[in-house]
């Protein structure tokens, strides 16, 4: 459990705001669908969210809440997790999500809960055409008691006593994939929950005026099954043709020991079924004591890969690049001067990844299919046109904000079709944030600072002057942002505007930015023989320019900066630069939000398949929407 004084399952009421917070954006909602009306019980309902703009029926994930079979609701995730994170992450991945209720143990004994979960799946399959979902591609994901049910849903097949006859009777309750978060797998191997319950939880239960009971025994008491304990244990139903499983569990969980997940994973492996077991070090129940976002992101990616159909790979040349160079060297192993010279002579090579062009991205993330793009060429301050592309989704709920976005590339590479530019802009536009994504001159040959920074400032000025026409927003609602080198350029352009006494952007978004000459040490001391030092000097053009606060914004005053979001990555060697800049802004009285992306490395939003990428893009969208 987390360090909360009262566990989430002991809350005596649920505030209205909780339901609002768990409603995903960019989704079509079907609320309170009565999938089963068991005789003598309340109607059982589900909430279904389908990605907006889906160009084909969406695969669906059935979410089963936890709560020890005694508590919980389809509308509430664990209070220890960011509000709505599961539902939003699934929608962002192009997957529909159906969150279901089921009868609690005091309402009906096992197998009523399994009957209810299977009835929900049959209902979704029966009405798939009306709901815009794919009847053949349904996965299931649950946490705690819901994880145990999810495993049973995936493993129990063809047993009339466990399938039940609730709701829609005809049709299959089979699923394509299963995610089990820290669910019980073998009831026979567990001791009494009353005996193993941590003292603070026992005290919280008593303080709430409730009895200390073993919910597992309540679940089984009065069951019509002769061996309900075995029937409720997923390990008893393991079969070779089981759907693929992902099992995730914290190894410090005292409510459901990690060994429960080990038992299920071992049984599935022995049977020949596909299973992945992920240990979360130091995490308790509901991943208490750890960041829940990486496990959730890994689950979403697991489900996406198994529910969204794989596309035929496209030729690498389908991804536009600055040139047709086919044989590119490994730039990571080249001296900086040699890499710059090669790029200046040959142009940027084609990206070999087969699935990052717009068509592939739309197939993978159907909600992006409604985004409209327009290519522009903006008059630049140094006699060159600045390439740009406007992204706008007329079907998305307007946020009232827009963003000028600048990709990275170490000041020597990058272009408008790389995912860090194109995919990020598509995702933001689909969330109601129009984007002008811009390219800029690279630091090759005699081209150095301030030329790329000046081009960013020119593109921002163009966006502000044409905000109504381009984005449908006021000129003072345009933000500026960038990643890596793009973060440097946007911070530098903001410093230029500040120092010139001109209007700064409505907000600033910096993703793994490099705002110091020495990024790894967040300092101005540069070793020109190091890779980072060589790139900084190549950008600045001279030792004198390395000290220019418009080249590296952390070297100057920042008290006139707008509200700023800074995203840094746990595994990024350049993280100190962003963290130090956040502290500098805060000390200057600037409203700043620092987000540390656990498990992520530099460049992660240039990899749409990276499980940490979508949460970052989602957090950027949420921050922009509320920035004022």
C-alpha positions, 0 to 999 in steps of 0.5 A: 500500500502507499503511505496514505493514512487511509487506504483507498478501499476504506473511503466511506464516500466518493466525491463527484470530482472523482468521476470527472477526473477519470473521464478521458479526453478525446473519447466518445462516452457511453455511460451506465450501459446495463449489461446484466440485470440479475434477478434480485440484484441491482442492474450491473453497468459499464462505462464505455469510452471509444477513441474519437475519430477512430477510422475503424472499429476500435479494439476494446479493453475491459477494465475490472476494478479491485477492492478485495471483492468488498469495495470499489466501483467502475468509475474509480481507480486506486486513489494512489494513482494519477486520476484517470490514468488507465482510461486516458492511456488506453484511449491515447493508444487507440483502444476503447475501454469498458470499465465494469461493475460486478457484484461484491462478495456481500451481495453474492458469493463466487462465481457471481463475480466471474459470471458478471465479468463474462456477461460484460464481454458478451454484451460488448460483443453483441452490441459491438456494431452499435458501439463502434468497437471490434467484436473480435478484439477484446482484452481484459485488465484488472487490478487486485481482485480485478486482476484475479477476475481478469485471469479467470476470464482469460482462463475459464473456457466452456464450463457452464457453471463458471460461464454463467447465464447472466445478461446476453446468454449467447456468444463467446466471453473469450478474450485476446489478451490478459493483464493481471495487476497483483491478483491472487492466483492460488487461494490454497497457498494463502494464509488468512488475510486477517492474520497477515494484514498490516497493523496500520490497515487493521487500525484504519478498518477499525477506525472506520467502524468496520469489522476486520474480515477476510474478504476471500472467505466472505467471497467463498462462503455460501458458494454453490460450487463444491470446491469454490476455493479451487474454482476461484484460483486461476492456477487451477484453470491454466491451459496451453491455449490461454491468451497471452498474459502480462502479470505485474506485481510489486515485490513488497506487497504484503496483502497479495504476496509476489509469490502469487504472481510467480505461481501463475506465471510458472504454471502458464509457462509449464503449459506452453502459454505465453506469459510475461511476469514483471517485478516492480522492485520495492512496490507494495499493493497498488504499487505503493512506494513506487511510481505506478506510471511505468507499469501502467504504460507497459500494460497499455503497450502490451495490450496495444500490440496484441489488440491492434492489427499489425500492418505490413511494413512499408519501405524505409523510403516511405519516411521522408528525409532531407535527402535520399542518402541510403548508407548512413554512418553511426553518428554516435561513434563519429567525432562531432566535426566529422558528423557535421561534415558528413551531414553537410555533404550528404544531407540527412539520411532516411529514417529506417523505421518502417512504422513512423510515417503518418499513415502508419501512425494513424493506423496505430492511433486511429484518433489521429486520422481526423487531424488536418495538416498544411505545409507552410514556408515562413519568411526567415530573418536570414534570407531563408524560408523556414519550413513549417506545418500546421496541425489542426483537428476540427473534430476535437474539442478546442482548448483555446490554446495553440503551440509552436513546436520545435524538434530536436536533433543536436542542432545538426539534424532533425526534420518535420517528419521525425516522430518528435515533430510529426507524431507529437504535433498529431497527438496534440492537435487530436487533443484540441491543441493546434500546432505549428511545427517548424524546422530550422537551419542546421549548424553546418559549415559556417552556420551557427547561433543565433541563426536557428534561434532567430528562425524560431523567434520569426516562426513564433512571431508569424504564428502570433500574427496569424493566430486566428487564421491558423489556429482559431485562438487569440494571439495571446494564447500561443505557447512555444515549446521544443525538445532537446535542441529545440528546447534550447532554441525555444528558451533562447528565443524567449530570452530574446523576447524578454530582453527586448521588452516584447511579449513572451509566449503564453507558456513554455514547454521544454522537453529534455532541454539543454539550456546550459553549455555543459548539459550533463553538469548544468554549468558553463564549463565546457570541455570541447573534446567531449561529445556534449561540449563539441555539440555546444561549441558547434552550435554557438560557433565560438567560445564567446558565444558559449556565454551568450544567455540567448544561446543558453538561456540558463546563463541569463535572467529569467524573471520575465519568462512565462509559466513553464513546463519542463519534462526530464527523463530519469535515464537521461544524462542531460537531466541536470540541465532541465532540473537546474533550469526549473529551480532557476525559474522557481527562484525567479518567481516563475510558475514552473512545473517539473515532470520527471518521466520514470524509466524514460531516456533522452529522445523518448518522444521520438519513439512512439512505441516507447511506453513512456512516450504517450504519458509525456505527450498526454501530460504536455496536452493537459498542462497546455490546456490548463496553462493561463 
